[in-house]
Amino acid sequence: MNKFIAIFIFSLLFVSCSSDLNFEQVNDLSLKATVVANLASFDIQANQFVSNGTERPLLDVMNFKVFNDVNLTNNLSRTDLFFEVNNTINRACTIRLYFLDGNNVELYTISFVVPAYMPNQSPVTKTDIFENTKLDILKQTQKIAFVVALSPGIPLADSSLGSLKMRSSATIYFLSK
């Protein structure tokens, strides 16, 4: 009887179920990847807005040739730019980002107002999403110019306190087929 049970169990090992496999499904496979990277940051002291006793806006231009690689841009489906600004200066300000092509022609602008400092104030945040046609503009961008201008108010001096801090990041979405 033991031999019969052993042969029966052993024969079950050679019996299996199978179904037709469809290897064409691999053609429908799409891979999604997401990358988060720091974009730019600054920490501007209040007295940096003053030059020879006169207030002036601040300007900085950075190269932005991130999307020059064709392999990178072909699979790009969306990009989110996130900005967070903390103002401890007793003046409101406007921050403008100008997206420029290789000839310094303006392609796109992001602008937002940051209110004057108030205790327990949360940072100002802004997200700008680039998809479809707007994403094509971002792909053409070669430089980003940051312009920070104070709103009218009590004049600042070399001894003025406070700062304007900004940090930003980019979340880049890829889709590959």
C-alpha positions, 0 to 999 in steps of 0.5 A: 500500500505504501508503494502505491501511495508513493507512486501516486504522489510521484506521478502528481509531480509530473501533472501540471496546468498551463495556459497559452502565454501571450508574449505580445503583451510586452508591446503594451508595457510602459515604464514610468519613472519620477525624479525629484531634484533641487532646482535653485535656492537663495538667501538674500539679506535685507541689506542686499537690496540697498546699494549706495543708499538706494534700493534696487531689485536683484537679478540673477541668471542661471544656465538651464540646459537640463533638457538638451539631451534628446534621449531625456526629452523624448521620454519626458511627460511632465515636469512640476516646478515647486517653489517655497519662499520665506520672507522675514523682511518687513516688506512685500516683494515680487519674484519673477522667473523668466524662462529664456531661450539661447538668444535671451528671448523670453519663452515663459514667466512665473510670477508671484507676490510674497507678503511682508513678514508677519509673525507665525506666517507660513512660507509662500508656496507655488507649483507650476506644472509643465505638460503638453505645449507648455512642456515644449517651452520648458524643453527650449529653455536655456536660461532662467532669470530670477528678478526679486523686487521689493514692493513700495514701503518703508525704505531699507537701509544697510542696517535693515534686518530680515531675509528672503529665502527661496528653495525650489525643486523639480519633479520630472516624470518620464514615460517609456514604451 
